[in-house]
C-alpha cells in the first residue's frame, strides 16, 4: 500500500494576512492506493482502485497510463472520473493504448484534485490543489533498462525504447 500526502497549498489562509480573500482553500484528502499492480495485458478491462475520500464530492480523480513514452511513439491514456474509489478502463481502450507499442518505464499516475474559487476583490481566483501517487507498471514482456545491466541472458538493452529485447 502506498500513501502520498497532499503537497499543495496550506490548509487555511490566515484572514488577517489576506483579508481580501472571501473563502478558505482546502487541500484534498491524502490519496491511498492499496494496489501493487494493474493488469494491462489487453483484451480485458483494467481496474484501478483507491480509497475514496471521507467527504465525497469535493474532489475528482485523474488516472494517466504511459506505456510507450520512451520509444518516441507516445502512448498515453488519461481518464478523468469521480472520486468514488475505482475506475474500470474498457478493454478496447487498453488495446488501443497497447497498439502504440511498448517501451521501458511504463507508469501510472493517479491524481486527486480539488478546486476552490476565491473572491480576491479584483476578480475570481481559482486554486487547483492535488495529491499525486505514481509507480512503475509491471507489464508482461517489458523489462526496463538504461545500460544493459539486468537484461536477461540472450537479450540486450534497446536504448531507444529503454527495454530489453
C-alpha positions in Angstrom: 0.0 0.0 0.0 1.3 3.4 -0.9 0.2 6.7 0.7 1.2 10.1 -0.6 0.0 13.1 1.3 -1.0 16.3 -0.2 1.7 18.7 -1.5 -0.4 21.7 -2.2 -1.4 24.9 -0.6 -1.8 25.3 3.2 -4.9 24.0 4.9 -6.1 27.6 5.7 -5.3 31.1 4.7 -4.8 33.4 7.7 -7.6 36.0 7.5 -5.6 39.0 8.7 -2.8 38.3 6.2 -5.2 38.0 3.3 -8.3 40.0 4.4 -9.4 40.3 0.7 -10.0 36.5 0.4 -13.6 35.6 0.8 -13.1 31.8 1.0 -10.6 29.5 2.7 -8.8 27.0 0.4 -8.8 23.3 1.4 -6.4 20.6 0.3 -7.8 17.3 -0.9 -7.6 14.2 1.3 -4.4 12.1 1.2 -4.5 9.6 -1.7 -4.3 5.9 -0.6 -3.8 3.3 -3.3 -3.8 -0.3 -2.0 -2.8 -1.8 -5.4 0.6 -3.0 -6.3 -0.1 -3.8 -9.9 -2.6 -3.3 -12.7 -3.5 -5.8 -15.4 -2.8 -4.3 -18.8 -2.3 -7.5 -20.8 -5.0 -6.4 -23.2 -8.3 -7.9 -24.4 -9.8 -7.3 -20.9 -10.7 -4.3 -18.8 -8.1 -2.8 -16.5 -9.3 -1.8 -13.0 -7.7 0.9 -10.8 -8.7 1.2 -7.1 -8.0 3.7 -4.4 -9.6 4.7 -1.0 -12.3 7.3 -1.6 -12.3 10.5 0.5 -14.3 10.7 3.7 -16.3 13.6 2.3 -17.4 12.7 -1.3 -18.0 15.3 -3.9 -15.1 17.6 -3.1 -12.5 16.1 -5.4 -12.0 14.3 -8.7 -9.5 11.7 -9.9 -7.3 11.8 -13.0 -5.6 8.5 -14.0 -2.8 8.6 -16.5 -1.2 5.5 -18.0 2.0 5.6 -20.1 3.1 2.5 -21.9 5.4 3.8 -24.7 6.6 7.3 -23.9 10.3 6.3 -24.0 10.2 5.0 -27.6 9.0 8.1 -29.4 5.6 6.5 -30.0 3.8 8.4 -27.3 1.1 6.0 -26.0 -0.7 7.8 -23.2 -4.2 7.4 -21.8 -5.8 9.8 -19.4 -9.1 9.1 -17.6 -11.0 11.8 -15.6 -13.5 10.3 -13.2 -15.5 10.7 -10.0 -13.5 10.2 -6.8 -15.5 7.1 -5.8 -12.7 4.5 -5.2 -12.4 2.8 -8.6 -12.1 3.1 -12.3 -12.6 0.4 -14.9 -10.9 1.1 -18.2 -12.7 -0.8 -21.1 -10.7 -3.5 -22.9 -11.0 -1.6 -26.2 -9.3 1.4 -24.6 -6.5 -0.7 -23.1 -6.0 -2.4 -26.5 -5.8 0.9 -28.3 -3.1 2.1 -25.9 -1.1 -1.1 -26.3 -1.3 -0.6 -30.1 1.1 2.3 -29.8 3.7 -0.2 -28.7 5.6 -0.8 -25.5 8.8 0.8 -24.1 10.7 0.8 -20.9 9.5 2.5 -17.7 5.7 2.1 -18.2 4.0 4.0 -15.4 0.7 5.1 -13.9 0.0 8.4 -12.2 -3.2 8.9 -10.1 -4.0 12.5 -9.1 -6.8 13.5 -6.6 -7.6 17.2 -7.2 -10.0 19.7 -5.8 -10.6 23.3 -6.7 -11.7 26.4 -4.8 -12.8 29.8 -6.1 -11.7 32.7 -4.1 -13.0 36.3 -4.5 -9.9 38.3 -4.3 -11.5 41.7 -4.7 -10.3 42.1 -8.3 -12.0 39.0 -9.8 -12.2 35.3 -9.1 -9.1 33.3 -8.4 -9.2 29.6 -8.9 -7.0 27.3 -6.9 -6.4 23.7 -8.1 -4.8 21.6 -5.5 -3.8 18.0 -5.8 -2.4 14.9 -4.2 -0.3 12.6 -6.6 0.5 8.9 -6.5 2.7 7.2 -9.1 4.5 4.0 -9.7 6.1 2.0 -12.4 3.8 -0.5 -14.0 4.6 -4.2 -14.4 3.7 -5.0 -18.0 4.3 -8.6 -19.2 7.1 -8.7 -21.7 8.6 -5.4 -20.6 11.9 -5.3 -18.7 13.1 -1.7 -18.5 16.8 -0.8 -18.8 19.1 2.1 -19.4 22.5 0.5 -19.6 22.1 -3.2 -20.4 22.7 -4.4 -16.9 19.9 -6.5 -15.7 18.7 -7.7 -19.1 18.0 -11.5 -19.2 20.6 -13.7 -20.9 20.3 -13.5 -24.7 18.8 -10.0 -24.7 20.4 -6.6 -24.8 19.1 -3.1 -23.9 17.4 -1.3 -26.8 18.5 2.2 -25.7 15.8 3.9 -27.8 12.9 2.1 -26.2 14.8 1.6 -22.9 13.8 -2.0 -22.7 15.5 -5.4 -23.0 14.9 -7.2 -26.3 
